[in-house]
Amino acid sequence: MKQQRGLSLIGLLMVSAVIVVVALIGFKLLPAYIEYFTVKRVITDIAFSPDLRGGGAREVMRAFKQRSTIDDITSIDASDLEVTKEGEGFTIIAAYQRCVPLLSNVSVCIDFEATAP
């Protein structure tokens, strides 16, 4: 007689519960990471923008404020950017923290830092 192999019903339920919990946490954290990649794209576009050549940090912050309104960036403001002029372009650093609530009193705080050369 062959020995049976495979998952029992209890084992299947346990594995399914773990997968569901991991998926729920991932779905809660996904918007924060999407916003981070949007911030990174926006500051990279602004750093290499030919319209801002010869401008200053004020123009960069104004451009970021306009783009953040369009792209729905709410975690960081234009005044939080560190802007330095490098030759004809800019170096822009956006560092911020985003706290995402998971359960009633449990949150995950993530530190993001995006740099555009």
C-alpha positions as CSV (number, residue, x, y, z in Angstrom):
1,M,0.0,0.0,0.0
2,K,1.3,3.5,-1.0
3,Q,1.7,6.2,1.5
4,Q,-0.4,9.3,0.8
5,R,1.4,12.6,0.1
6,G,0.1,16.1,-0.1
7,L,-1.4,18.7,2.1
8,S,-4.1,18.1,4.6
9,L,-7.1,20.4,4.9
10,I,-5.7,22.0,8.0
11,G,-2.4,22.5,6.3
12,L,-4.1,24.0,3.3
13,L,-6.0,26.5,5.5
14,M,-2.8,27.5,7.3
15,V,-0.9,28.1,4.1
16,S,-3.9,30.0,2.7
17,A,-4.1,32.2,5.8
18,V,-0.4,33.1,5.6
19,I,-0.8,34.0,1.9
20,V,-3.8,36.2,2.6
21,V,-2.1,38.1,5.4
22,V,1.0,38.7,3.2
23,A,-1.2,39.8,0.3
24,L,-3.2,42.2,2.5
25,I,0.0,43.8,3.8
26,G,1.3,44.1,0.3
27,F,-1.9,45.8,-0.9
28,K,-1.7,48.3,1.9
29,L,2.0,49.2,1.2
30,L,1.7,49.3,-2.6
31,P,0.3,52.9,-2.9
32,A,3.2,54.2,-0.9
33,Y,5.7,52.6,-3.2
34,I,3.8,53.8,-6.3
35,E,4.0,57.3,-5.0
36,Y,7.7,57.0,-4.3
37,F,8.3,55.9,-7.9
38,T,6.2,58.8,-9.1
39,V,8.2,61.3,-6.9
40,K,11.5,59.8,-8.4
41,R,10.2,60.2,-11.9
42,V,9.0,63.8,-11.4
43,I,12.3,65.0,-9.8
44,T,14.3,63.2,-12.5
45,D,12.2,65.0,-15.2
46,I,12.6,68.3,-13.5
47,A,16.4,67.9,-13.0
48,F,16.9,67.3,-16.7
49,S,14.2,69.8,-17.9
50,P,15.6,72.2,-20.6
51,D,13.0,74.8,-19.5
52,L,14.7,75.2,-16.1
53,R,18.3,75.8,-17.3
54,G,19.6,79.0,-16.0
55,G,16.8,79.1,-13.3
56,G,17.1,78.7,-9.6
57,A,15.8,76.6,-6.8
58,R,12.5,78.5,-6.7
59,E,11.7,77.5,-10.3
60,V,12.5,73.9,-9.4
61,M,10.2,74.0,-6.4
62,R,7.4,75.7,-8.4
63,A,7.7,73.0,-11.1
64,F,7.6,70.3,-8.5
65,K,4.5,71.8,-6.9
66,Q,2.7,71.9,-10.3
67,R,3.7,68.3,-11.1
68,S,2.8,67.0,-7.7
69,T,-0.7,68.5,-8.1
70,I,-1.1,66.8,-11.5
71,D,0.4,63.4,-10.3
72,D,-1.4,63.5,-6.9
73,I,1.7,63.5,-4.7
74,T,0.7,64.1,-1.1
75,S,3.5,62.8,1.0
76,I,6.1,65.5,0.2
77,D,5.8,69.2,-0.5
78,A,8.0,71.3,-2.7
79,S,9.5,73.0,0.4
80,D,10.9,69.6,1.6
81,L,13.2,69.2,-1.5
82,E,16.9,69.9,-1.3
83,V,17.9,71.6,-4.5
84,T,21.5,72.4,-5.5
85,K,22.7,73.7,-8.8
86,E,25.2,71.5,-10.6
87,G,26.5,73.0,-13.8
88,E,23.6,73.4,-16.2
89,G,21.3,71.0,-14.2
90,F,20.2,70.5,-10.7
91,T,20.7,67.9,-8.0
92,I,17.4,67.3,-6.3
93,I,17.0,65.2,-3.1
94,A,13.6,64.2,-1.8
95,A,13.7,62.5,1.6
96,Y,10.4,61.8,3.4
97,Q,8.7,59.3,5.7
98,R,5.4,57.6,5.1
99,C,3.4,55.8,7.8
100,V,0.8,53.3,6.6
101,P,-1.8,52.0,9.1
102,L,-2.2,48.2,8.9
103,L,-4.5,47.4,11.8
104,S,-6.1,49.5,14.6
105,N,-2.9,50.6,16.3
106,V,-0.3,48.9,14.1
107,S,1.5,51.0,11.4
108,V,4.4,50.6,9.1
109,C,6.7,53.6,8.7
110,I,8.8,53.7,5.6
111,D,11.7,56.1,4.9
112,F,12.0,57.1,1.2
113,E,14.8,59.0,-0.4
114,A,14.9,59.8,-4.1
115,T,17.8,61.6,-5.8
116,A,18.0,63.0,-9.2
117,P,21.5,63.8,-10.5
